[in-house]
C-alpha cells in the first residue's frame, strides 16, 4: 500500500471513531420486563402502564428515548429462567420484574451484572436478594412488600369473628409460599383459629380448592397474591360468592371486580416507583447504592355490595379504617 493511501485510510479511521462513539451514545436504552403474568392479564397491564408513568416522570418515554422488551411467562413459572436468559442475551440495560418472587429469582440467576429492579413479598435480605436494605450491594434493588400475609389473616378473623377456621389459598410453586404459610399460621395461632392451607398451582386446581374449603367449613378465606390467581380473578370472586366464603385479597383490582375486601400495598404506586428507579439506573445510578424501599401506604378497600350479597355485616372497626368503601 502506498504511503498516501495509508494516510487517507488512517485519517478516515480517526474520523469514523468519534462518529461511531456518538452513534453509540445516541443509541436508545432498552429495558426488559420479565413478567410472570399473562399478556392478557388486565391487572398486569395496569401495573406496566404505571411503570411507564414512572419512567415518563423521569424523562423516558417508550418509543421515543427508551425501548421496552416484554417477556410474558403466561403464569408458567418454569418459563421464567429461559425468558430471563433471553433478556440477558438481548443485552438490555435494565431488567424489571413483574409478578411473583419467582421472576426476581429467575433474573438473579440469569445475570450478576445487568441491573434488576424488583418488588418482593419476602424479606429480600433473608432470601438472599440483597446484602441489606440500605445498601443492596449487588445488581438488584427495588421494593419489599414483606409481612402482609399475617395481617390479612388477622383481618379475616376480625371480619368474621365467629369463624373457627380460616382458609388460606396459595400457589405452592411460588417462591414466597413457605414464608407466607408460616406467617399465616403464626397469626392464626395468635388469634386462636385454625388455618386450612389449600393449594392451587394451575387453573384446573382452583375450583377443587374452593370445594375443599367448603367441606372444611372455612368461615373466611385469604387469597395470596399470585399471577395464577390474578389471571382467574373473575372466577375466584365468583367461586367465593357461590360458596358464600368471605374472602380477602391482595389489592384493589379484586374489589373493583366484585371481591369483598383487600389489604395490600398500592401496587400501581409501587410500579411507578419502579419506573423512577429504572430511570435513575439508565441515568447512571448503581443498583448497589439504591436502597430497597418499603412502601408505607397500605390500602384497605371494602365492597359493601359484596358484603350485602354474602349477608355479612362488616364491623365498624374495619369500616372506620378503610381507605375506600364501595357502596
Secondary structure, 3 states (H helix, E strand, C coil): CCHHHHHHHHHHHHHHHHHHHHHHHHCCEEEEEEECCCCCCHHHHHHHHHHHHHHHHCCCCECCCEEEEEEECCCCHHHHHHHHHHHHHCCCCEEEEECCHHHHHHHHHHCCCCEEEEEECCCCCCCCCCCCCCCCCCCEEEEECCCHHHHHHHHHHHHCCCCCEEEEEECCCCCCHHHHHHHHHHHHHHHCCEEEEEECCCCHHHHHHHHHHHHCCCCEEEECCCHHHHHCHHHHHHHHHHCCCEEEECCHHHHHCCCCEEEEECHHHHHHHHHHHHHHHHCCCCHHHCCCECCCCEEEEEEHHHHHHCCCCCCHHHHHHCCEEEC
